[in-house]
Amino acid sequence: MPLREHLREFRTRVVLSAIGIAVGTVIGWFFYTPVFEALQAPVLEAAARDDALVTVNFSGLATALDMQIKVSVLIGVIVSSPWWLYQLWRFVAPGMKQKERRYTVGFLAAAVPLFLAGVALAWWVFPHAVEILTGFTPDGAANFLDAQMFMTFAMRLVLAFGLAFVFPVVMVALSFAGVVSSRTWLRGWRWAVMIVFVFAAVMTPTPDAITMLVMAIPMCGLYFGAIGVAALGTRRRERIAS
């Protein structure tokens, strides 16, 4: 496929993904209150635990509206994940043979649960991060958490975990498409493990190593599992070709 067609295909998939996320955002608008209450719960628990003033602070006139939009977008990305993951697959699929495109169902069956598993893990990490970080507030001091930064932190954590868990499926898709071989992924395993642990350390902003390992170990396991699946697919294609 010529470069111009690749760019056109990429634009089409981005637009379709954006439409799906927009529809999901509209749905998320109506679930803003329970989701925000769940996000705010660790802050209220920290305030009650330490008998201190710890609260999410809406410092601007439009901050509350901006918070609702951001929460709605976050819900929209999660709700529409099967759709935009399907668009990601369709962008890769043209590089495959007609018979190999039947793996679409397998791709979605793996990618969607993995993305949701990453989101669930982030949801588990988030209250622990809030609890530990607010625990550094000195006695007698107040901790006003800026609503913008608070929501940005939550969104970054959730999306980073979700996308990190999807990456191994993308590895398999690229291998099946002939873009990157399983041998190439295997040769770079040392760099991959190092990047995984650095990524986990950055994305889990707590001083304990356990939270980092909770994220890094599954990611490493998924990485090597993806190499194994890609290698099996490569052998199968070579056997059929011979």
C-alpha positions in Angstrom: 0.0 0.0 0.0 1.5 3.4 -1.0 2.3 5.9 1.8 -0.5 8.2 0.8 -3.1 5.4 1.2 -1.5 4.5 4.5 -2.0 8.1 5.7 -5.5 8.2 4.4 -6.3 4.9 6.2 -4.8 6.2 9.4 -6.9 9.4 9.2 -10.0 7.3 8.7 -9.3 5.1 11.6 -8.5 8.0 13.9 -11.8 9.8 12.9 -13.9 6.7 13.4 -12.2 6.1 16.8 -12.9 9.7 17.8 -16.5 9.3 16.9 -16.8 6.2 19.0 -15.1 7.9 22.0 -17.4 10.9 21.5 -20.5 8.7 21.7 -19.0 7.0 24.8 -18.4 10.4 26.3 -22.0 11.3 26.0 -22.9 8.1 27.8 -20.2 8.9 30.4 -21.8 12.3 31.0 -24.8 10.6 32.7 -22.5 8.5 34.9 -20.4 11.4 36.1 -21.7 11.6 39.7 -21.0 8.0 40.8 -17.7 7.9 39.0 -16.5 11.2 40.6 -17.7 10.0 44.0 -15.6 6.8 43.6 -12.6 8.9 42.6 -13.1 11.3 45.5 -13.6 8.5 48.0 -9.9 7.9 48.8 -9.5 11.6 49.5 -12.4 11.7 51.9 -11.1 8.5 53.6 -7.6 10.1 54.0 -9.2 13.2 55.5 -11.2 11.1 58.0 -8.2 8.9 58.8 -5.9 11.7 59.6 -8.6 14.1 61.0 -7.2 16.7 58.6 -8.5 19.0 55.8 -7.9 17.0 52.6 -10.2 17.8 49.8 -10.4 18.2 46.0 -10.4 22.0 45.3 -12.3 23.6 42.4 -10.3 26.8 42.1 -11.8 28.3 39.0 -15.2 29.3 37.7 -15.3 26.6 35.0 -13.2 24.0 36.8 -16.3 21.9 37.9 -17.5 21.8 34.2 -14.0 20.9 33.1 -13.8 18.1 35.7 -17.2 16.7 34.4 -16.0 16.7 30.8 -12.7 15.0 31.7 -14.5 12.3 33.7 -17.0 11.8 30.9 -14.1 11.4 28.4 -12.4 8.9 30.6 -15.6 6.9 30.8 -16.0 7.3 27.0 -12.6 5.8 26.3 -13.3 2.8 28.5 -16.8 2.2 27.2 -15.8 2.5 23.6 -12.6 0.4 23.9 -14.0 -2.4 21.7 -14.7 0.1 18.9 -11.4 1.9 18.8 -9.4 -1.3 19.4 -11.2 -2.7 16.4 -10.2 0.4 14.4 -6.6 -0.2 15.5 -6.8 -3.7 14.2 -8.3 -2.6 10.9 -5.4 -0.3 10.4 -3.0 -3.2 10.8 -5.1 -5.8 9.0 -4.5 -4.5 5.4 -1.0 -5.7 5.7 -2.2 -9.3 6.2 -3.4 -11.9 3.8 -7.2 -12.5 3.5 -7.0 -15.7 5.5 -5.1 -14.0 8.4 -7.8 -11.4 8.8 -10.0 -13.9 10.5 -7.9 -13.3 13.6 -10.0 -10.1 14.1 -12.2 -11.8 16.7 -9.2 -13.3 18.4 -7.5 -9.8 18.6 -10.6 -8.2 20.1 -11.2 -11.1 22.4 -7.7 -10.6 23.8 -7.2 -6.8 23.6 -10.5 -5.7 25.2 -10.2 -7.9 28.3 -6.5 -6.9 28.7 -7.4 -3.2 28.4 -10.1 -3.6 31.0 -7.8 -5.6 33.2 -5.2 -2.8 33.1 -8.0 -0.2 33.9 -9.1 -2.4 36.9 -5.5 -2.6 38.1 -5.1 1.1 37.9 -8.4 1.5 39.8 -6.9 -0.6 42.5 -3.6 1.3 42.6 -5.3 4.8 42.6 -6.7 4.8 46.1 -3.5 3.4 47.5 -1.5 6.1 45.8 -3.9 8.8 47.2 -3.6 7.3 50.7 0.2 7.2 50.7 0.8 10.6 49.0 -1.7 12.5 51.2 -0.1 10.8 54.2 2.9 13.1 53.8 0.8 16.1 54.8 2.2 17.6 58.1 0.0 17.6 61.2 -2.2 20.8 61.3 -1.7 21.5 57.6 -4.4 21.4 54.9 -4.1 19.7 51.6 -6.1 21.2 48.8 -5.8 19.0 45.8 -6.3 21.0 42.6 -9.2 19.4 40.7 -7.4 19.7 37.3 -4.3 18.0 38.5 -6.2 15.4 40.4 -8.2 14.4 37.4 -5.2 14.5 35.1 -3.4 12.2 37.5 -6.3 9.7 37.5 -6.7 9.7 33.7 -3.0 9.2 33.1 -2.9 6.3 35.5 -6.0 4.5 34.1 -5.1 5.0 30.4 -1.4 4.2 30.9 -2.2 0.9 32.6 -4.9 0.0 30.1 -2.7 0.7 27.0 0.3 -1.0 28.6 -1.7 -4.2 28.9 -2.9 -3.9 25.3 0.6 -3.5 23.8 1.4 -7.3 23.8 -1.6 -7.9 21.6 -0.3 -5.1 19.2 3.0 -6.9 19.2 1.3 -10.1 18.0 -0.6 -8.1 15.3 2.6 -6.5 14.0 4.3 -9.9 13.9 1.4 -11.5 12.0 1.4 -8.5 9.6 5.1 -9.1 8.9 6.2 -5.7 10.3 8.2 -7.0 13.3 9.4 -10.6 13.6 9.1 -12.6 16.9 12.9 -12.9 16.8 13.3 -9.1 16.9 11.0 -8.9 19.9 13.0 -11.6 21.6 16.4 -10.0 20.9 15.2 -6.8 22.6 13.9 -8.5 25.7 16.5 -6.9 28.0 15.5 -3.4 26.8 11.9 -4.3 27.1 12.1 -5.5 30.7 14.1 -2.4 31.6 11.5 -0.1 29.9 8.6 -2.0 31.6 10.1 -1.4 35.1 10.9 2.2 34.4 7.4 2.7 33.1 5.9 1.0 36.1 8.0 3.1 38.5 6.9 6.3 36.8 3.2 5.4 36.6 2.9 4.1 40.1 3.7 7.2 42.2 4.0 5.4 45.5 7.3 4.9 47.4 6.8 1.2 47.9 8.2 -1.4 45.4 5.2 -3.8 45.8 2.9 -1.5 43.7 5.5 -1.2 41.0 6.0 -5.0 40.9 2.2 -5.5 40.7 2.3 -3.7 37.4 5.7 -4.7 36.0 5.5 -8.4 36.5 2.2 -8.9 34.6 3.5 -6.7 31.8 6.7 -8.7 31.5 4.7 -11.9 31.4 2.4 -10.6 28.7 5.5 -9.5 26.7 7.0 -12.9 26.7 3.6 -14.5 26.1 3.2 -12.3 23.0 6.6 -13.4 21.7 5.5 -17.0 22.1 2.2 -16.5 20.2 4.0 -14.5 17.5 6.6 -17.3 17.1 3.8 -19.9 16.7 2.1 -17.8 14.1 5.3 -17.3 12.2 6.1 -21.1 12.2 2.6 -21.8 11.0 2.9 -19.5 8.1 6.3 -20.9 7.2 5.0 -24.4 7.3 2.0 -23.5 5.1 4.3 -21.7 2.6 6.6 -24.7 2.3 
